[in-house]
Amino acid sequence: MDVTYTSVRLLQRENALLICNHQSAVDTVMLLAWAEKTRRVGTVRFFVKDVLKYLPGRALGMYLLDGIFLKRDWQGDKDKLQRTFARYKAQMIPSV
């Protein structure tokens, strides 16, 4: 089976938001392949369910990729998201 890969090249300092509902391991591989092809692996961030931080392996991976663990409770998650995006802005993420 042949796989054809196409993507839109991001401009320098341009951001993209990709939303995948009920992400699978295949989705993660494809997202990281896209990030590698566009030279943006270092700026990939995943929003994941808070309970995933207890899974061996994946939790460490998400933590090392600066994953954002959400509880699906807007009141609690709102502050976490605002702090996270403020940190990204202050650190000029992405810096490419």
TORLO-674045 format. One record per atom (N, C-alpha, C, CB): y, z, x; atom name; residue in one letter; residue number from 0. Coordinates in Angstrom, 2 decimals, always signed. Glycine has a CB too. Layout:
TORLO-674045
c2, c3, c1, atomo, residuo, num
Y, Z, X, CA, A, NUM
...
end
This chain:
TORLO-674045
c2, c3, c1, atomo, residuo, num
-1.17, +0.00, +0.84, N, M, 0
+0.00, +0.00, +0.00, CA, M, 0
+1.24, +0.00, +0.89, C, M, 0
-0.01, +1.21, -0.96, CB, M, 0
+2.18, -0.86, +0.58, N, D, 1
+3.44, -0.92, +1.30, CA, D, 1
+4.49, -0.09, +0.58, C, D, 1
+3.91, -2.38, +1.46, CB, D, 1
+5.29, +0.61, +1.35, N, V, 2
+6.40, +1.38, +0.79, CA, V, 2
+7.69, +0.78, +1.32, C, V, 2
+6.30, +2.91, +1.15, CB, V, 2
+8.57, +0.42, +0.41, N, T, 3
+9.87, -0.11, +0.80, CA, T, 3
+10.90, +1.00, +0.64, C, T, 3
+10.26, -1.37, -0.04, CB, T, 3
+11.66, +1.22, +1.68, N, Y, 4
+12.64, +2.30, +1.67, CA, Y, 4
+14.03, +1.69, +1.73, C, Y, 4
+12.41, +3.29, +2.84, CB, Y, 4
+14.88, +2.03, +0.78, N, T, 5
+16.27, +1.59, +0.80, CA, T, 5
+17.16, +2.79, +0.51, C, T, 5
+16.52, +0.43, -0.23, CB, T, 5
+18.35, +2.75, +0.99, N, S, 6
+19.30, +3.82, +0.69, CA, S, 6
+20.72, +3.32, +0.90, C, S, 6
+19.02, +5.07, +1.56, CB, S, 6
+21.63, +4.08, +0.38, N, V, 7
+23.04, +3.81, +0.59, CA, V, 7
+23.47, +4.64, +1.78, C, V, 7
+23.89, +4.13, -0.69, CB, V, 7
+24.12, +4.03, +2.73, N, R, 8
+24.56, +4.76, +3.91, CA, R, 8
+25.80, +5.58, +3.57, C, R, 8
+24.85, +3.79, +5.08, CB, R, 8
+25.75, +6.86, +3.91, N, L, 9
+26.89, +7.72, +3.66, CA, L, 9
+27.97, +7.46, +4.71, C, L, 9
+26.47, +9.20, +3.68, CB, L, 9
+29.19, +7.50, +4.28, N, L, 10
+30.30, +7.39, +5.20, CA, L, 10
+30.45, +8.70, +5.95, C, L, 10
+31.61, +7.02, +4.46, CB, L, 10
+31.11, +8.64, +7.10, N, Q, 11
+31.34, +9.86, +7.87, CA, Q, 11
+32.13, +10.85, +7.01, C, Q, 11
+32.08, +9.55, +9.20, CB, Q, 11
+31.71, +12.09, +7.02, N, R, 12
+32.31, +13.19, +6.26, CA, R, 12
+32.11, +13.06, +4.75, C, R, 12
+33.78, +13.27, +6.55, CB, R, 12
+31.30, +12.12, +4.31, N, E, 13
+31.00, +11.99, +2.89, CA, E, 13
+29.80, +12.86, +2.54, C, E, 13
+30.74, +10.51, +2.52, CB, E, 13
+29.81, +13.43, +1.36, N, N, 14
+28.72, +14.27, +0.90, CA, N, 14
+27.96, +13.58, -0.21, C, N, 14
+29.24, +15.63, +0.43, CB, N, 14
+26.72, +13.98, -0.40, N, A, 15
+25.91, +13.49, -1.51, CA, A, 15
+25.17, +14.68, -2.11, C, A, 15
+24.91, +12.37, -1.04, CB, A, 15
+25.01, +14.65, -3.40, N, L, 16
+24.26, +15.68, -4.10, CA, L, 16
+23.09, +15.00, -4.80, C, L, 16
+25.15, +16.46, -5.11, CB, L, 16
+21.88, +15.35, -4.39, N, L, 17
+20.68, +14.80, -5.01, CA, L, 17
+20.01, +15.90, -5.80, C, L, 17
+19.70, +14.22, -3.94, CB, L, 17
+19.73, +15.64, -7.05, N, I, 18
+19.13, +16.65, -7.92, CA, I, 18
+17.74, +16.20, -8.33, C, I, 18
+20.01, +16.91, -9.17, CB, I, 18
+16.75, +17.02, -7.99, N, C, 19
+15.35, +16.75, -8.37, CA, C, 19
+14.86, +17.94, -9.18, C, C, 19
+14.44, +16.49, -7.11, CB, C, 19
+14.46, +17.69, -10.39, N, N, 20
+13.94, +18.76, -11.23, CA, N, 20
+12.45, +18.92, -10.97, C, N, 20
+14.22, +18.48, -12.74, CB, N, 20
+12.00, +20.15, -10.84, N, H, 21
+10.59, +20.45, -10.57, CA, H, 21
+10.12, +19.67, -9.34, C, H, 21
+9.71, +20.09, -11.80, CB, H, 21
+10.76, +19.94, -8.25, N, Q, 22
+10.50, +19.25, -6.99, CA, Q, 22
+9.08, +19.49, -6.51, C, Q, 22
+11.50, +19.70, -5.93, CB, Q, 22
+8.47, +18.44, -5.99, N, S, 23
+7.12, +18.56, -5.42, CA, S, 23
+7.21, +18.36, -3.91, C, S, 23
+6.15, +17.52, -6.06, CB, S, 23
+6.10, +18.54, -3.24, N, A, 24
+6.07, +18.35, -1.79, CA, A, 24
+6.44, +16.92, -1.43, C, A, 24
+4.68, +18.70, -1.23, CB, A, 24
+6.04, +15.96, -2.27, N, V, 25
+6.37, +14.55, -2.00, CA, V, 25
+7.88, +14.34, -2.09, C, V, 25
+5.65, +13.62, -3.00, CB, V, 25
+8.53, +14.95, -3.08, N, D, 26
+9.99, +14.85, -3.19, CA, D, 26
+10.66, +15.38, -1.93, C, D, 26
+10.49, +15.62, -4.42, CB, D, 26
+10.17, +16.52, -1.44, N, T, 27
+10.76, +17.11, -0.24, CA, T, 27
+10.62, +16.18, +0.95, C, T, 27
+10.10, +18.46, +0.06, CB, T, 27
+9.45, +15.58, +1.12, N, V, 28
+9.24, +14.65, +2.23, CA, V, 28
+10.18, +13.46, +2.10, C, V, 28
+7.77, +14.17, +2.26, CB, V, 28
+10.32, +12.91, +0.91, N, M, 29
+11.19, +11.75, +0.70, CA, M, 29
+12.66, +12.10, +0.95, C, M, 29
+11.01, +11.20, -0.71, CB, M, 29
+13.08, +13.28, +0.48, N, L, 30
+14.46, +13.71, +0.72, CA, L, 30
+14.73, +13.88, +2.21, C, L, 30
+14.75, +15.01, -0.03, CB, L, 30
+13.78, +14.48, +2.92, N, L, 31
+13.96, +14.66, +4.36, CA, L, 31
+13.89, +13.33, +5.10, C, L, 31
+12.91, +15.63, +4.91, CB, L, 31
+13.07, +12.40, +4.62, N, A, 32
+13.02, +11.06, +5.22, CA, A, 32
+14.36, +10.36, +5.04, C, A, 32
+11.88, +10.21, +4.60, CB, A, 32
+14.93, +10.48, +3.84, N, W, 33
+16.26, +9.89, +3.60, CA, W, 33
+17.30, +10.54, +4.51, C, W, 33
+16.68, +10.06, +2.10, CB, W, 33
+17.23, +11.86, +4.64, N, A, 34
+18.19, +12.58, +5.49, CA, A, 34
+18.05, +12.15, +6.95, C, A, 34
+17.99, +14.09, +5.36, CB, A, 34
+16.80, +11.96, +7.39, N, E, 35
+16.59, +11.52, +8.78, CA, E, 35
+17.13, +10.11, +8.98, C, E, 35
+15.08, +11.56, +9.14, CB, E, 35
+16.88, +9.24, +8.02, N, K, 36
+17.34, +7.85, +8.13, CA, K, 36
+18.87, +7.77, +8.14, C, K, 36
+16.78, +7.01, +6.98, CB, K, 36
+19.51, +8.67, +7.43, N, T, 37
+20.98, +8.66, +7.37, CA, T, 37
+21.58, +9.63, +8.39, C, T, 37
+21.45, +9.03, +5.96, CB, T, 37
+20.73, +10.17, +9.26, N, R, 38
+21.15, +11.11, +10.31, CA, R, 38
+21.87, +12.33, +9.75, C, R, 38
+22.05, +10.41, +11.32, CB, R, 38
+21.30, +12.88, +8.65, N, R, 39
+21.93, +14.04, +8.00, CA, R, 39
+20.97, +15.21, +7.83, C, R, 39
+22.47, +13.63, +6.66, CB, R, 39
+19.87, +15.25, +8.59, N, V, 40
+18.89, +16.33, +8.43, CA, V, 40
+19.55, +17.69, +8.60, C, V, 40
+17.74, +16.16, +9.44, CB, V, 40
+20.45, +17.81, +9.54, N, G, 41
+21.11, +19.09, +9.80, CA, G, 41
+22.03, +19.55, +8.69, C, G, 41
+21.88, +19.01, +11.05, CB, G, 41
+22.35, +18.69, +7.74, N, T, 42
+23.25, +19.08, +6.66, CA, T, 42
+22.55, +19.19, +5.31, C, T, 42
+24.39, +18.10, +6.56, CB, T, 42
+21.22, +19.01, +5.29, N, V, 43
+20.47, +19.12, +4.04, CA, V, 43
+20.41, +20.59, +3.61, C, V, 43
+19.03, +18.53, +4.19, CB, V, 43
+20.66, +20.83, +2.34, N, R, 44
+20.53, +22.17, +1.78, CA, R, 44
+19.72, +22.05, +0.50, C, R, 44
+21.93, +22.83, +1.50, CB, R, 44
+18.82, +23.01, +0.27, N, F, 45
+17.99, +23.03, -0.93, CA, F, 45
+18.38, +24.22, -1.79, C, F, 45
+16.49, +23.08, -0.57, CB, F, 45
+18.51, +24.00, -3.08, N, F, 46
+18.67, +25.06, -4.06, CA, F, 46
+17.28, +25.29, -4.64, C, F, 46
+19.75, +24.69, -5.18, CB, F, 46
+16.77, +26.49, -4.52, N, V, 47
+15.40, +26.76, -4.96, CA, V, 47
+15.36, +28.06, -5.76, C, V, 47
+14.45, +26.85, -3.75, CB, V, 47
+14.29, +28.20, -6.54, N, K, 48
+14.09, +29.42, -7.31, CA, K, 48
+13.95, +30.61, -6.37, C, K, 48
+12.84, +29.30, -8.22, CB, K, 48
+14.54, +31.72, -6.77, N, D, 49
+14.52, +32.93, -5.95, CA, D, 49
+13.11, +33.39, -5.62, C, D, 49
+15.27, +34.04, -6.65, CB, D, 49
+12.17, +33.22, -6.55, N, V, 50
+10.80, +33.70, -6.32, CA, V, 50
+10.11, +32.96, -5.18, C, V, 50
+9.98, +33.56, -7.59, CB, V, 50
+10.60, +31.78, -4.82, N, L, 51
+9.98, +31.03, -3.73, CA, L, 51
+10.19, +31.69, -2.37, C, L, 51
+10.53, +29.62, -3.70, CB, L, 51
+11.11, +32.61, -2.28, N, K, 52
+11.33, +33.28, -0.99, CA, K, 52
+10.17, +34.19, -0.61, C, K, 52
+12.62, +34.08, -1.02, CB, K, 52
+9.24, +34.40, -1.55, N, Y, 53
+8.07, +35.23, -1.28, CA, Y, 53
+6.84, +34.41, -0.89, C, Y, 53
+7.74, +36.07, -2.49, CB, Y, 53
+6.95, +33.09, -0.86, N, L, 54
+5.81, +32.24, -0.48, CA, L, 54
+5.77, +32.06, +1.03, C, L, 54
+5.90, +30.87, -1.19, CB, L, 54
+4.66, +32.39, +1.65, N, P, 55
+4.56, +32.20, +3.10, CA, P, 55
+4.76, +30.72, +3.46, C, P, 55
+3.19, +32.69, +3.62, CB, P, 55
+5.39, +30.48, +4.55, N, G, 56
+5.60, +29.10, +5.02, CA, G, 56
+6.81, +28.46, +4.39, C, G, 56
+4.39, +28.25, +4.72, CB, G, 56
+6.74, +28.17, +3.11, N, R, 57
+7.86, +27.52, +2.42, CA, R, 57
+9.12, +28.37, +2.48, C, R, 57
+7.50, +27.23, +0.97, CB, R, 57
+8.96, +29.68, +2.29, N, A, 58
+10.11, +30.56, +2.30, CA, A, 58
+10.82, +30.49, +3.65, C, A, 58
+9.69, +32.01, +1.99, CB, A, 58
+10.07, +30.55, +4.72, N, L, 59
+10.66, +30.47, +6.05, CA, L, 59
+11.35, +29.12, +6.25, C, L, 59
+9.59, +30.69, +7.13, CB, L, 59
+10.71, +28.05, +5.80, N, G, 60
+11.30, +26.73, +5.91, CA, G, 60
+12.62, +26.64, +5.16, C, G, 60
+10.35, +25.68, +5.39, CB, G, 60
+12.64, +27.13, +3.93, N, M, 61
+13.88, +27.10, +3.14, CA, M, 61
+14.96, +27.97, +3.77, C, M, 61
+13.60, +27.57, +1.70, CB, M, 61
+14.54, +29.13, +4.31, N, Y, 62
+15.50, +30.01, +4.98, CA, Y, 62
+16.10, +29.32, +6.20, C, Y, 62
+14.82, +31.33, +5.39, CB, Y, 62
+15.25, +28.68, +7.02, N, L, 63
+15.73, +28.01, +8.23, CA, L, 63
+16.60, +26.79, +7.91, C, L, 63
+14.55, +27.58, +9.08, CB, L, 63
+16.37, +26.17, +6.75, N, L, 64
+17.20, +25.05, +6.31, CA, L, 64
+18.43, +25.53, +5.54, C, L, 64
+16.38, +24.09, +5.45, CB, L, 64
+18.70, +26.83, +5.57, N, D, 65
+19.84, +27.42, +4.88, CA, D, 65
+19.74, +27.20, +3.38, C, D, 65
+21.15, +26.84, +5.40, CB, D, 65
+18.51, +27.34, +2.86, N, G, 66
+18.27, +27.18, +1.42, CA, G, 66
+19.01, +28.22, +0.61, C, G, 66
+16.79, +27.25, +1.12, CB, G, 66
+19.33, +27.87, -0.61, N, I, 67
+20.06, +28.75, -1.50, CA, I, 67
+19.09, +29.18, -2.60, C, I, 67
+21.34, +28.06, -2.09, CB, I, 67
+18.72, +30.45, -2.59, N, F, 68
+17.76, +30.99, -3.54, CA, F, 68
+18.50, +31.47, -4.78, C, F, 68
+16.95, +32.14, -2.90, CB, F, 68
+18.18, +30.87, -5.93, N, L, 69
+18.86, +31.18, -7.17, CA, L, 69
+17.92, +31.84, -8.17, C, L, 69
+19.47, +29.92, -7.77, CB, L, 69
+18.47, +32.77, -8.97, N, K, 70
+17.66, +33.49, -9.95, CA, K, 70
+17.78, +32.91, -11.35, C, K, 70
+18.07, +34.94, -9.98, CB, K, 70
+18.53, +31.84, -11.51, N, R, 71
+18.77, +31.23, -12.83, CA, R, 71
+19.48, +32.19, -13.77, C, R, 71
+17.45, +30.77, -13.46, CB, R, 71
+20.33, +33.00, -13.19, N, D, 72
+21.18, +33.92, -13.95, CA, D, 72
+22.61, +33.61, -13.51, C, D, 72
+20.80, +35.44, -13.70, CB, D, 72
+23.34, +32.90, -14.35, N, W, 73
+24.65, +32.38, -13.95, CA, W, 73
+25.56, +33.47, -13.43, C, W, 73
+25.30, +31.67, -15.10, CB, W, 73
+25.56, +34.64, -14.05, N, Q, 74
+26.46, +35.71, -13.61, CA, Q, 74
+26.18, +36.12, -12.16, C, Q, 74
+26.33, +36.92, -14.53, CB, Q, 74
+24.92, +36.23, -11.81, N, G, 75
+24.57, +36.60, -10.44, CA, G, 75
+24.66, +35.43, -9.48, C, G, 75
+23.18, +37.18, -10.40, CB, G, 75
+24.22, +34.27, -9.92, N, D, 76
+24.20, +33.09, -9.06, CA, D, 76
+25.59, +32.53, -8.79, C, D, 76
+23.33, +32.01, -9.67, CB, D, 76
+26.49, +32.70, -9.73, N, K, 77
+27.84, +32.16, -9.60, CA, K, 77
+28.52, +32.67, -8.32, C, K, 77
+28.69, +32.52, -10.83, CB, K, 77
+28.47, +33.98, -8.11, N, D, 78
+29.09, +34.56, -6.92, CA, D, 78
+28.42, +34.06, -5.64, C, D, 78
+29.02, +36.10, -6.98, CB, D, 78
+27.10, +33.98, -5.66, N, K, 79
+26.36, +33.50, -4.50, CA, K, 79
+26.75, +32.05, -4.17, C, K, 79
+24.84, +33.60, -4.74, CB, K, 79
+26.85, +31.22, -5.19, N, L, 80
+27.22, +29.81, -4.99, CA, L, 80
+28.65, +29.70, -4.48, C, L, 80
+27.06, +29.02, -6.29, CB, L, 80
+29.57, +30.47, -5.04, N, Q, 81
+30.95, +30.42, -4.58, CA, Q, 81
+31.07, +30.86, -3.12, C, Q, 81
+31.83, +31.31, -5.46, CB, Q, 81
+30.36, +31.91, -2.74, N, R, 82
+30.37, +32.36, -1.34, CA, R, 82
+29.77, +31.31, -0.42, C, R, 82
+29.61, +33.69, -1.19, CB, R, 82
+28.66, +30.71, -0.87, N, T, 83
+27.99, +29.70, -0.06, CA, T, 83
+28.89, +28.50, +0.17, C, T, 83
+26.70, +29.25, -0.73, CB, T, 83
+29.51, +27.98, -0.90, N, F, 84
+30.38, +26.81, -0.75, CA, F, 84
+31.65, +27.14, +0.02, C, F, 84
+30.74, +26.25, -2.11, CB, F, 84
+32.15, +28.37, -0.10, N, A, 85
+33.31, +28.79, +0.70, CA, A, 85
+32.93, +28.82, +2.18, C, A, 85
+33.81, +30.19, +0.24, CB, A, 85
+31.71, +29.28, +2.48, N, R, 86
+31.24, +29.29, +3.88, CA, R, 86
+31.09, +27.87, +4.41, C, R, 86
+29.90, +30.04, +3.99, CB, R, 86
+30.52, +26.98, +3.58, N, Y, 87
+30.39, +25.58, +4.00, CA, Y, 87
+31.76, +24.97, +4.30, C, Y, 87
+29.67, +24.76, +2.90, CB, Y, 87
+32.72, +25.26, +3.45, N, K, 88
+34.07, +24.71, +3.64, CA, K, 88
+34.70, +25.27, +4.91, C, K, 88
+34.96, +25.03, +2.42, CB, K, 88
+34.57, +26.59, +5.12, N, A, 89
+35.14, +27.22, +6.31, CA, A, 89
+34.49, +26.70, +7.59, C, A, 89
+34.98, +28.74, +6.23, CB, A, 89
+33.18, +26.43, +7.53, N, Q, 90
+32.46, +25.94, +8.71, CA, Q, 90
+32.48, +24.41, +8.79, C, Q, 90
+31.01, +26.44, +8.68, CB, Q, 90
+33.18, +23.77, +7.84, N, M, 91
+33.29, +22.32, +7.80, CA, M, 91
+31.91, +21.66, +7.77, C, M, 91
+34.10, +21.82, +9.00, CB, M, 91
+31.05, +22.16, +6.89, N, I, 92
+29.72, +21.57, +6.70, CA, I, 92
+29.83, +20.53, +5.61, C, I, 92
+28.64, +22.65, +6.34, CB, I, 92
+29.41, +19.32, +5.79, N, P, 93
+28.83, +18.81, +7.03, CA, P, 93
+29.91, +18.49, +8.04, C, P, 93
+27.99, +17.57, +6.75, CB, P, 93
+29.54, +18.56, +9.30, N, S, 94
+30.51, +18.32, +10.37, CA, S, 94
+30.35, +16.93, +10.97, C, S, 94
+30.37, +19.36, +11.47, CB, S, 94
+29.54, +16.08, +10.34, N, V, 95
+29.35, +14.72, +10.86, CA, V, 95
+30.32, +13.76, +10.23, C, V, 95
+27.92, +14.25, +10.62, CB, V, 95
end
